[in-house]
Amino acid sequence: MEEVTVLIVDDESRIRKLIRDFLAKEGYRILEAKDGEEAIKVYEENKAKINLILLDVMMPKLDGWSVLRQIRQDSKVPVIMLTARGEEQDELFGFELGVDEYVTKPFSPKILVARIKAILGRTTAKQNDVKDYDGILIDTKGRTVSVDGKNVDLSLREYELLKYLLENENVALSRDKILNNVWNYDYYGDSRTIDSHIKKIRHKLGKKGKYIKTMRGVGYKFEI
């Protein structure tokens, strides 16, 4: 099972320890920050690994709202806000900023863990449908491809060919193998049709098209 990393941000060390102890029992990897500025620093250094953030609202240097705003500029990582205030207006404000869940202090650590598991379960299911290959995102459920956030318009055959290359990353694929898996066994045409499709895909991927390597005398390989 892939390691799950949770960032705990709270200025109270006892709160961090309480949460850390409970999450450690579940096998989660823990990162910590004691204020908003440190939270941004830890997040920037580990953003590719962090699966969820527990974020206190009232903190020195930079409050939770400010931290959340910065994180939401480039990430949809799940965020649970921890707050001693339970006013409805605060909660609505948080949801507008992109909060996934709200937990009011004092809280039950067991309930908190249950909420974390529920959120991670939902987001993991979504992530399994979307794979990221250095900025090339393929959504197998929605059958869409984007490059650095911009949608790429692919024909059905181009999509299936790119998907096959991505799923076999770093594997040299012969033209016959590509024909058999993308065009299926009922195709009896010229294998050069693959070359023309590859050319179109490379063009549509822009600079990322270079990741599709030509294996002379063999076929093609997707390699970052």
URJO-V470651 format. One record per backbone hydrogen bond with DSSP energy under -1.0 kcal/mol. CO is the residue of the C=O (numbers start at 0). NH is the residue of the N-H. If there is no record, write none. Layout:
co | nh
CO | NH
CO | NH
This chain:
co | nh
3 | 28
4 | 50
4 | 51
5 | 30
6 | 53
7 | 32
8 | 55
11 | 15
12 | 16
13 | 17
14 | 18
15 | 19
16 | 20
17 | 21
18 | 22
19 | 23
20 | 24
22 | 27
23 | 26
28 | 5
30 | 7
32 | 9
34 | 38
35 | 39
36 | 40
37 | 41
38 | 42
39 | 43
40 | 44
41 | 45
42 | 46
45 | 48
45 | 49
51 | 6
52 | 79
53 | 8
54 | 81
56 | 63
59 | 35
59 | 61
62 | 66
63 | 67
64 | 68
65 | 69
66 | 70
67 | 71
70 | 73
70 | 74
77 | 52
78 | 99
78 | 100
79 | 54
80 | 102
81 | 56
82 | 104
86 | 90
87 | 91
88 | 92
89 | 93
90 | 94
91 | 95
92 | 96
93 | 98
100 | 80
102 | 82
107 | 111
108 | 112
109 | 113
110 | 114
111 | 115
112 | 116
113 | 117
114 | 118
115 | 119
116 | 120
117 | 121
118 | 122
119 | 123
120 | 124
121 | 125
122 | 126
123 | 127
125 | 128
128 | 139
130 | 137
132 | 135
134 | 147
135 | 132
136 | 145
137 | 130
138 | 142
138 | 143
143 | 138
144 | 151
145 | 136
146 | 149
149 | 146
154 | 158
155 | 159
156 | 160
157 | 161
158 | 162
159 | 163
160 | 164
161 | 165
162 | 166
165 | 168
167 | 170
172 | 219
173 | 177
174 | 178
175 | 179
176 | 180
177 | 181
178 | 182
183 | 186
189 | 192
190 | 193
191 | 195
192 | 196
193 | 197
194 | 198
195 | 199
196 | 200
197 | 201
198 | 202
199 | 203
200 | 204
204 | 207
205 | 208
206 | 209
207 | 210
208 | 211
210 | 212
210 | 222
212 | 220
214 | 217
214 | 218
217 | 174
218 | 214
219 | 172
220 | 212
221 | 169
